Amino acid sequence: MYNILLDPLPKDWNGYPIDTDFQTGIMISQCLTDDSLSDLEKFYVAAWLLFPTDSRPDNAGIGKAINWYMTDFLHDNYPEKKRNDVVMDWDIDQWRIYAAFWAQYHIDLNRTRMHWFQFMGLLTNLEECAFTRVIDIRQKEITSKMSPEEKKVYRNAKKIYEIKPPKDESITPEEQARINDFMKYANINKKKKKSL
């Protein structure tokens, strides 16, 4: 278990250099929750983001490394969330997160470089702010014990801050060509590793 009070921030996973920047962590998180990508595409994109050099572990190691990178900063025992229990979105909540870091930590997230573990430690310990209030609204369970007026207020607030699935945006031919090139590269490397 990693301890920020005792341990230097990790720059590698089992000797393989990793990209530790918080923006990389956000992109990996977005990739892993992107329903428009297949599981194989998610895996290869996350691996490419996490390991910036050609020095990478085997696929089993990459899977362990991604899991470690995305979760090792977290030491609380949160219950498993259902798929539809998404309470934050990096795009929708970007300004609330940005403003909270600026107000509470005096950190300009558009200009700073920060380790993913540091960023997540600070994010998960924000004091009350617009971001935490919106998260609370999204998580709030509307119960029969609430008054009709209270139910109405929470239903309206939940509609305002609801995280909707992305609209089906068509991919341009250029974007599809880049995706095809990437998948060719990924499949070639996969075949090479199998033959070794």
C-alpha positions in Angstrom: 0.0 0.0 0.0 1.3 3.4 -1.0 1.6 6.1 1.8 2.0 9.7 0.8 3.5 10.5 4.3 6.3 8.0 3.9 6.9 7.0 0.3 8.2 9.0 -2.7 5.7 9.3 -5.5 6.0 6.4 -7.8 7.5 7.1 -11.3 7.4 3.5 -12.5 5.5 0.2 -12.1 7.8 -2.7 -11.4 10.7 -0.9 -13.2 8.6 0.2 -16.2 8.5 4.0 -16.5 4.9 5.4 -16.4 3.4 8.8 -17.2 2.4 10.0 -13.7 0.7 13.3 -14.7 -2.8 13.8 -13.4 -4.1 14.6 -16.9 -2.9 11.2 -18.1 -4.9 9.7 -15.2 -8.0 11.6 -16.3 -7.6 10.5 -19.9 -7.2 6.8 -18.8 -10.3 7.2 -16.6 -12.2 8.6 -19.6 -11.0 5.9 -21.8 -11.9 3.1 -19.4 -15.5 4.4 -19.1 -16.0 5.2 -22.8 -18.8 2.9 -24.0 -17.9 3.6 -27.7 -14.6 1.7 -27.3 -14.4 -2.1 -27.2 -12.6 -3.7 -24.2 -9.6 -4.4 -26.4 -9.5 -0.7 -27.5 -9.8 0.5 -23.9 -6.9 -1.8 -22.9 -4.5 -0.7 -25.6 -5.3 3.0 -25.3 -4.9 2.9 -21.5 -1.6 1.0 -21.9 -0.4 3.5 -24.5 -1.2 6.4 -22.1 0.3 4.8 -19.0 3.5 3.5 -20.5 4.9 6.4 -22.7 7.9 4.4 -23.9 8.2 1.1 -25.7 9.2 -0.5 -22.4 6.0 -2.2 -21.2 5.2 -5.3 -19.3 3.3 -8.2 -20.8 -0.5 -7.9 -21.2 -1.2 -9.4 -17.7 1.3 -6.9 -16.2 -0.3 -4.0 -18.1 -3.7 -4.9 -16.7 -2.3 -5.0 -13.1 -0.4 -1.8 -13.7 -3.5 0.1 -14.9 -5.6 -1.2 -11.9 -2.8 -0.2 -9.5 -2.3 3.3 -11.1 -6.1 4.0 -11.0 -6.7 2.8 -7.5 -3.6 2.7 -5.3 -4.1 6.2 -3.9 -7.4 5.1 -2.4 -7.4 3.4 0.9 -11.0 3.7 2.0 -13.4 0.7 1.7 -16.1 2.1 -0.6 -18.9 -0.3 -1.6 -18.9 -1.5 -5.2 -20.9 0.9 -7.3 -23.4 -0.2 -9.9 -22.7 0.8 -13.5 -25.5 3.4 -13.4 -24.2 5.0 -10.2 -21.9 7.4 -12.0 -21.7 10.5 -9.8 -19.0 12.5 -11.7 -17.9 13.2 -15.2 -14.5 14.8 -16.1 -16.1 16.8 -18.9 -19.3 17.9 -17.2 -17.7 18.7 -13.9 -14.5 20.2 -15.2 -15.2 23.8 -14.1 -16.4 22.7 -10.6 -13.2 20.7 -10.1 -11.1 23.5 -11.5 -12.7 26.1 -9.3 -12.5 24.0 -6.2 -8.8 23.4 -6.7 -8.2 27.1 -7.3 -10.3 28.2 -4.3 -9.1 25.6 -1.8 -5.5 24.8 -2.8 -4.6 27.8 -5.0 -3.7 25.4 -7.8 -4.4 26.3 -11.4 -5.1 22.8 -12.9 -4.6 24.2 -16.4 -1.0 25.2 -15.7 0.3 22.8 -13.1 1.9 19.4 -13.4 0.9 17.1 -10.6 1.2 13.3 -9.9 -2.1 11.4 -10.4 -1.9 10.2 -6.8 -1.6 13.7 -5.5 -4.4 15.0 -7.6 -6.8 12.2 -6.6 -5.8 12.6 -2.9 -6.7 16.3 -3.1 -9.9 15.7 -5.2 -11.3 13.1 -2.8 -10.7 15.4 0.2 -12.2 18.6 -1.1 -14.1 20.6 1.5 -17.7 21.6 0.7 -17.9 23.4 -2.6 -20.0 23.4 -5.8 -18.4 20.1 -6.9 -19.1 18.2 -3.7 -22.7 19.7 -3.5 -23.4 18.4 -7.1 -22.0 15.0 -6.2 -24.3 14.9 -3.1 -27.3 15.8 -5.3 -26.5 13.0 -7.8 -26.1 10.5 -4.9 -29.2 11.7 -3.0 -31.8 9.0 -2.6 -35.4 10.3 -2.9 -37.3 8.5 -0.1 -41.0 8.3 1.0 -40.0 10.1 4.2 -39.4 13.3 2.2 -42.1 15.9 1.9 -43.6 16.4 -1.6 -41.8 19.8 -1.9 -38.5 18.3 -0.9 -38.9 15.5 -3.5 -39.7 18.0 -6.2 -36.6 20.1 -5.3 -34.3 17.0 -5.4 -35.9 15.7 -8.7 -35.4 19.1 -10.4 -31.8 19.3 -9.1 -31.1 15.8 -10.2 -32.3 16.6 -13.7 -30.1 19.7 -13.9 -27.0 17.8 -12.8 -27.8 14.4 -14.5 -24.9 12.8 -16.3 -26.4 11.8 -19.6 -24.9 9.3 -22.0 -22.9 11.0 -24.8 -24.8 11.8 -28.0 -23.9 9.5 -30.9 -21.3 11.7 -32.6 -20.2 10.5 -36.0 -16.5 9.9 -36.5 -14.9 11.7 -39.4 -13.1 9.6 -42.0 -9.7 11.1 -40.8 -10.5 10.0 -37.2 -11.5 6.6 -38.3 -8.3 6.2 -40.3 -6.3 7.1 -37.1 -8.2 4.6 -35.1 -7.6 1.9 -37.8 -3.9 2.7 -37.8 -3.7 2.5 -34.0 -5.6 -0.8 -33.9 -3.3 -2.2 -36.7 -0.3 -1.2 -34.6 -1.8 -2.7 -31.4 -2.7 -6.0 -33.2 0.8 -6.3 -34.7 2.4 -5.8 -31.3 0.0 -8.4 -29.8 1.0 -10.9 -32.5 4.7 -10.2 -31.9 4.3 -10.9 -28.2 2.4 -14.1 -28.8 5.2 -15.4 -31.1 7.9 -14.7 -28.5 
